[in-house]
Every structure is written in C-alpha cells, then in structure tokens.
C-alpha cells in the first residue's frame, strides 16, 4: 500500500517485536531515502531530508490459530484490491499473494509456520 505496510512476523518467543520494528523502520527509512534521492531527486527535493518515513508507533495483533492467520492473509492480500490499485491480489507487486496463491516467488523467502 502506498501509505502503510502489513507484515506477518513470527518469533520463537515473546518480546522481540518492539526491537525488531525499531531496527526495521530505521534500516528501511535509510534505504527508502537513499533510493528516492538517487532515483527520484526532483521528487525527493520536495521534502526535508529530516522528515520521517514511518510513523512513530505500530499496531500489532497476536495470532493463535491457523484460521486467524488465513483470515489476516486474505485481508492483507485484498487490501490493494479494495483500494483500487489492482484488480487481483496477485497483481500487487509488493505483496505475498503470488507466493500463497500461485507458488511464485515474491523476491523474499516466505515460510509458512503453523
């Protein structure tokens, strides 16, 4: 989605999510800004370099059943369709629907964990 991200992340134990999100946001912010300033300098110049990429907080939901995992994946995959950005979930370039629905790569490894 252009203005937010959904991710399904699994940890072996409880507790590491906040640290993970801090590192993910920090590293991805740096990469996104480098990409924008190198690939789209005219667009990037419209925003102060100190502007944040991400909002300070994030929302998490603990999932305990396979049925709930599947429900959330369907929601995530249909999000760009509902927003009118694509006609089918597998068309969304930045989503995992191609892997889950068609077994095709999406550029990062995905592992199903029950």
Secondary structure as UniProt FT lines:
FT   TURN            14..15
FT   HELIX           17..39
FT   HELIX           41..44
FT   TURN            45..46
FT   TURN            49..50
FT   HELIX           66..82
FT   TURN            83..84
FT   HELIX           89..91
FT   TURN            93..94
FT   HELIX           97..102
//
